[in-house]
Amino acid sequence: MDDGETPAPITVVIADDHPVVRNGLRALVESLGGFAVVGEAVDGEQAVRAAQTLHPDVVVMDVQMPGVDGLEATRRITAAAPDVAVLVLTMYEDDDVVFGAMRAGARGYLLKGAEQEEIDRALRGVVAGEAIFGPGVASRVLGYFSAARPSEADLPFPGLTPREREVLDHVAAGTRNASIAQAMHLSGKTVANHLSSIFAKLAVVDRSEAIVRAREQGLGRR
């Protein structure tokens, strides 16, 4: 029997550094019915604070933002507020970003330009605990897991994470931090943090020594 009560709306925080994108997403989400946008964030730090203070059902997260990027913000949100789902909505679809988002704890990944119905389904799906990927992203995920991949032990410096190894590969090729950040869609601070971890794990004192070690192992050949 219908008790006449209206279900509580799904609450949403939108994190994107572009005001036009945020305004467009707010209008789109609120037009769907059954959703309420309760907050906005212009960078990763604000997104984390909004997740902790507003306790939304879902954060719609861009990847490339100033300061703390979307992947690091996702990692912090899933650690501090695991009940808050993160749906990545970005223009980037390369493997490193997709799988970085998955490792960070994102429950869904859509590309900007997704249809309204697709965004509606993704929002409801991640809140329900499903893993949601746009069609193009889903095919990349399937291809990744179906391909034969070398074990970590067979790769240079197995003590490094895949992302740290990629940063080191860029460094060995002579790439500066700003260009690494741009190529990997990371903030400069995140690149610097990766380098500090790499230097500690390799027991090297500076960039020059890290480059020598990396090139001895075949990295940096671009």
C-alpha positions as CSV (number, residue, x, y, z in Angstrom):
1,M,0.0,0.0,0.0
2,D,1.3,3.4,-1.0
3,D,1.9,5.6,2.1
4,G,2.2,8.7,0.0
5,E,5.6,9.5,1.2
6,T,8.1,10.9,-1.4
7,P,11.5,9.1,-1.3
8,A,14.4,11.2,-0.1
9,P,16.4,12.6,-3.0
10,I,19.9,11.3,-3.8
11,T,22.2,14.0,-2.6
12,V,25.1,15.1,-4.9
13,V,28.2,17.2,-4.6
14,I,29.7,18.4,-7.9
15,A,33.5,18.9,-8.0
16,D,34.9,20.7,-11.1
17,D,37.1,23.8,-11.4
18,H,35.2,25.2,-14.4
19,P,32.1,27.2,-13.3
20,V,30.3,26.7,-16.7
21,V,30.7,22.9,-16.3
22,R,29.5,23.0,-12.6
23,N,26.5,25.1,-13.5
24,G,25.6,22.8,-16.4
25,L,26.0,19.7,-14.3
26,R,23.8,21.2,-11.6
27,A,21.1,22.0,-14.0
28,L,21.3,18.6,-15.6
29,V,21.3,16.7,-12.3
30,E,18.4,18.7,-10.9
31,S,16.4,18.2,-14.0
32,L,16.5,14.4,-13.7
33,G,14.2,14.2,-10.7
34,G,15.0,12.5,-7.5
35,F,18.3,14.3,-7.0
36,A,19.4,17.3,-4.9
37,V,22.7,19.1,-5.5
38,V,23.8,20.0,-1.9
39,G,27.3,21.4,-2.7
40,E,29.9,22.3,-5.2
41,A,33.7,22.2,-5.1
42,V,36.3,23.9,-7.3
43,D,39.2,21.7,-6.3
44,G,40.1,18.4,-4.6
45,E,40.5,19.9,-1.1
46,Q,37.0,21.4,-1.3
47,A,35.6,18.1,-2.6
48,V,37.1,16.2,0.4
49,R,35.7,18.8,2.9
50,A,32.3,18.7,1.2
51,A,32.2,14.9,1.4
52,Q,33.1,15.0,5.1
53,T,30.8,17.8,6.2
54,L,27.8,17.4,3.8
55,H,27.8,13.5,3.7
56,P,26.3,13.4,0.1
57,D,25.3,10.1,-1.4
58,V,27.6,10.8,-4.4
59,V,30.4,13.1,-5.4
60,V,30.7,13.8,-9.2
61,M,34.4,14.3,-9.6
62,D,36.6,15.8,-12.3
63,V,40.2,14.6,-12.6
64,Q,42.2,17.6,-13.5
65,M,41.8,20.3,-10.9
66,P,44.2,22.8,-9.2
67,G,46.0,21.8,-6.0
68,V,44.7,18.3,-5.0
69,D,43.6,16.5,-8.2
70,G,40.5,14.4,-8.5
71,L,42.3,11.0,-8.1
72,E,43.9,12.1,-4.8
73,A,40.6,13.6,-3.6
74,T,38.8,10.4,-4.5
75,R,41.4,8.4,-2.5
76,R,40.9,10.7,0.6
77,I,37.1,10.6,0.3
78,T,36.9,6.8,0.1
79,A,39.3,6.5,3.1
80,A,37.5,9.2,5.3
81,A,33.9,8.7,4.1
82,P,33.5,5.2,2.6
83,D,29.7,5.6,2.4
84,V,30.1,8.4,-0.1
85,A,30.2,7.1,-3.7
86,V,32.5,8.8,-6.2
87,L,31.6,9.0,-9.9
88,V,34.4,10.4,-12.0
89,L,33.3,12.5,-14.9
90,T,36.2,13.7,-17.0
91,M,37.5,14.2,-20.5
92,Y,40.5,11.8,-19.9
93,E,40.2,8.2,-21.0
94,D,43.8,6.9,-21.0
95,D,44.5,3.8,-19.1
96,D,46.6,5.4,-16.4
97,V,43.8,7.8,-15.3
98,V,41.0,5.2,-15.6
99,F,42.8,2.6,-13.5
100,G,44.1,5.3,-11.2
101,A,40.5,6.2,-10.4
102,M,39.6,2.6,-9.8
103,R,42.5,2.1,-7.4
104,A,41.5,5.3,-5.6
105,G,38.1,3.8,-5.0
106,A,35.9,5.5,-7.6
107,R,32.7,3.5,-8.2
108,G,32.1,4.8,-11.7
109,Y,33.8,6.5,-14.6
110,L,32.1,8.5,-17.3
111,L,33.5,10.8,-20.0
112,K,32.2,14.3,-20.4
113,G,29.7,14.4,-23.2
114,A,27.8,11.4,-21.8
115,E,24.1,11.4,-22.5
116,Q,21.7,12.6,-19.8
117,E,20.2,9.1,-19.4
118,E,23.7,7.7,-19.0
119,I,24.5,10.1,-16.2
120,D,21.2,9.4,-14.5
121,R,21.9,5.6,-14.6
122,A,25.4,6.1,-13.4
123,L,24.5,8.2,-10.4
124,R,21.8,5.8,-9.3
125,G,24.1,2.8,-9.9
126,V,27.1,4.0,-7.9
127,V,24.8,4.9,-5.0
128,A,23.4,1.4,-5.1
129,G,26.9,0.0,-4.9
130,E,27.3,-0.9,-8.6
131,A,30.5,-0.3,-10.7
132,I,29.5,1.9,-13.6
133,F,31.7,2.7,-16.7
134,G,30.8,4.5,-19.9
135,P,30.9,2.3,-23.0
136,G,34.3,3.5,-24.2
137,V,35.8,3.1,-20.7
138,A,34.2,-0.3,-20.2
139,S,35.9,-1.6,-23.3
140,R,39.3,-0.4,-22.1
141,V,38.7,-2.1,-18.7
142,L,37.9,-5.4,-20.3
143,G,40.8,-5.1,-22.7
144,Y,43.2,-4.4,-19.8
145,F,42.1,-7.5,-17.8
146,S,42.0,-9.8,-20.8
147,A,45.5,-8.9,-22.0
148,A,48.5,-10.8,-20.7
149,R,50.6,-8.5,-18.5
150,P,54.0,-8.9,-16.9
151,S,54.2,-9.6,-13.2
152,E,55.4,-6.8,-11.0
153,A,58.5,-8.9,-10.1
154,D,59.5,-8.9,-13.8
155,L,59.4,-5.1,-14.1
156,P,62.2,-2.7,-13.1
157,F,62.1,-1.7,-9.5
158,P,59.3,-4.0,-8.3
159,G,59.1,-2.0,-5.1
160,L,57.6,1.0,-6.9
161,T,53.9,1.3,-7.6
162,P,52.9,1.4,-11.4
163,R,52.4,5.2,-11.1
164,E,55.8,5.7,-9.4
165,R,57.4,3.7,-12.1
166,E,55.8,5.8,-14.8
167,V,56.9,9.0,-13.1
168,L,60.5,7.6,-12.9
169,D,60.3,6.7,-16.6
170,H,59.5,10.3,-17.4
171,V,62.3,11.5,-15.1
172,A,64.8,9.2,-16.8
173,A,63.8,10.6,-20.2
174,G,64.7,14.1,-18.9
175,T,61.2,15.4,-18.5
176,R,60.7,18.1,-15.9
177,N,58.0,18.0,-13.2
178,A,55.6,20.4,-14.9
179,S,55.6,18.4,-18.1
180,I,55.2,15.1,-16.1
181,A,52.2,16.6,-14.3
182,Q,50.7,17.6,-17.7
183,A,51.4,14.3,-19.3
184,M,50.0,12.2,-16.4
185,H,47.1,14.6,-15.6
186,L,48.5,15.1,-12.1
187,S,49.1,18.2,-10.0
188,G,52.7,19.4,-9.5
189,K,52.4,18.6,-5.8
190,T,51.4,15.0,-6.5
191,V,54.4,14.5,-8.9
192,A,56.7,15.9,-6.2
193,N,55.2,13.5,-3.6
194,H,55.8,10.6,-6.0
195,L,59.4,11.6,-6.5
196,S,60.0,11.8,-2.7
197,S,58.6,8.3,-2.4
198,I,60.7,7.1,-5.4
199,F,64.0,8.6,-4.0
200,A,63.3,6.9,-0.6
201,K,62.5,3.5,-2.1
202,L,65.6,3.6,-4.4
203,A,67.8,5.0,-1.6
204,V,69.0,7.8,-3.9
205,V,69.8,11.3,-2.8
206,D,68.7,13.4,-5.8
207,R,67.2,13.4,-9.3
208,S,70.5,12.8,-11.0
209,E,71.2,9.6,-9.1
210,A,67.6,8.4,-9.8
211,I,68.1,9.0,-13.5
212,V,71.3,7.0,-13.6
213,R,69.6,4.1,-11.7
214,A,66.5,4.2,-13.9
215,R,68.5,4.3,-17.2
216,E,70.5,1.3,-16.1
217,Q,67.2,-0.6,-15.9
218,G,66.1,0.5,-19.3
219,L,63.7,3.3,-18.3
220,G,63.6,6.7,-20.1
221,R,64.0,5.3,-23.7
222,R,61.4,7.5,-25.4
